[in-house]
Each structure stands twice: as structure tokens, then as C-alpha cells.
């Protein structure tokens, strides 16, 4: 009557599966938190890169200008003077809000950003002086700000060294 059984009993299989499920739930809790943190850090990296590209584009565009002025009711725009072959002209650059991946202006190289869907860029100018103007770039995801950077755009016509 001593028969040898091979394999597991139903009770052993159920207990093994229960322990495996408990370990999987524990591991998923740890990894989901890490994945969420990784995704947020990736989003922040995208925002910083986008901010740098926007700031560089505006610095290149506006550094040839001087006599900057900003209307407080239209902080997303800056007016400036520019020397051209035909003489001095007055220009205005208007930003506002736009989605990442859309063009900021002529050939800005910021069009077609991958991985930045849902991010919006908001530009504000403030504290204008003759040869410089301050720029604030906010990167938004929905209604929340992901990243903010401020910089000073200095005219090439400003006396002294560029910062």
C-alpha cells in the first residue's frame, strides 16, 4: 500500500501560487513607484531641454536688437529696434503659449520635438532696458508648471562683455 506519488498536491500548488502572487504584488509596488519617479525625471529633462532651446532661439533672435520695451498688458511680446541696411526699424516678437513641437518662428529648429507631447511653452518678458531684457520661460504640463527658467538677453550693441 505504499504507493509513491509524483508531483504536487493541490494544497501545495495553491500555497505556492499564493506566495508567488504576494511576492509579485510586493515587487510591483516597489517598481511602480520607481517607474513613476523615472517618468517624472524624464519629463523634467524634456522640459529643461525645451527651455534651453527656446532660450537659445530667443537669445539669437533678439541679441541683434536694442532699445527693448515690454507692454505690461502683453508680457509675452517684446518690441525692439534693429539696424538693417535701409536704416533703423522697429520690430516686435510675440510668443504667448504654444505646444511643444510647434514652430516658435522662422527656422527655429524646435519643430517636431519627440517625447514632449503635452508640454506647453509660455514666454514672458520683463525689466526691459536699452540693451537688455529679461526673459522667463515656463514649461507647462496641463495647468501645472514643470520647469521655469529666467535669463537676461543682452544686445550685441550693449557696451561691455556679454554674459
Buried (B, 14 or more C-beta within 10 A) or exposed (E): EEEEEEEEEEEEEEEEEEEEEEEEEEEEEEEEEEEEEEEEEEBEEBBBBBBEBBBBBBBEBBBBBBBBBBEEEBBBBBBBBBEEEEEEEEBEBEBEEBEBBEEBEEEBEBEEBEEBEEBBBBBBBEEBBEBBBBBBBBBBBEEEEBBEBEBEBBBEBBEEEEE
